[in-house]
């Protein structure tokens, strides 16, 4: 636990769940973390949720047992405990980073670049494989970002210095943000299901990519 006197020093929070942390235990811990930050009146620059979604046959999630659900998607529903906690937090930016992996084997004779992510081209001109089979692991990070600056109600809503035009502008921005939050779960699902289409439609952006090449050991011939 972080002592309340140190909360003011916290500016950026990252909550990361592995591809296996999709059940209610992770969900409750994540919610409790954000709720406690809200109770402590923390003022954050950013809150980042990093996830590695997997499509599963059965999974226990925030909404119970789901068939063919997408990991973490239900946590981003506008009425979920997690998003309610985010809504009560004084935070400038809420970021969701979606990590996707693809493993491609390169035969020893194949030295050309590989389209590693279903149509999303990757420049691999610097990869050299000399006479041995190699395994290429490509990791992409897709970013969904929301500006929460106008979401929390501020002190300008009350008092002698209340400005009606400022309140009206803030209310309009807050209503637009509420609409975007209601669409967040669907946006997340679209990125997971088809990142190429999501990129073209501006639903997310490609934050980074990382390529790791591992040369496979030759199998010894058996006597």
Number of C-alpha atoms within 10 A of each C-alpha: 5 7 7 12 8 9 15 12 10 13 14 14 16 12 14 16 17 13 14 12 16 23 16 16 12 18 20 13 13 19 18 15 16 24 20 14 22 19 12 15 15 20 18 21 16 21 22 18 18 19 22 20 23 17 14 12 10 12 19 15 21 23 11 11 12 16 12 12 19 21 24 24 19 22 21 22 19 19 12 14 20 23 19 16 19 18 20 17 24 23 23 19 16 20 16 23 22 22 20 18 15 13 15 15 16 20 13 14 11 16 15 13 14 18 13 20 18 10 10 11 11 15 12 14 10 7 14 12 18 12 12 14 17 20 15 18 16 18 18 18 20 23 22 22 16 15 13 21 17 19 21 15 15 11 9 14 15 11 8 7 9 12 12 11 9 12 16 12 11 20 15 13 16 18 13 13 18 16 12 14 19 15 14 21 17 15 19 25 19 17 20 22 13 11 24 16 13 19 17 10 10 9 18 23 18 14 13 11 14 11 17 11 17 12 16 13 9 8 6 6 5 4 3
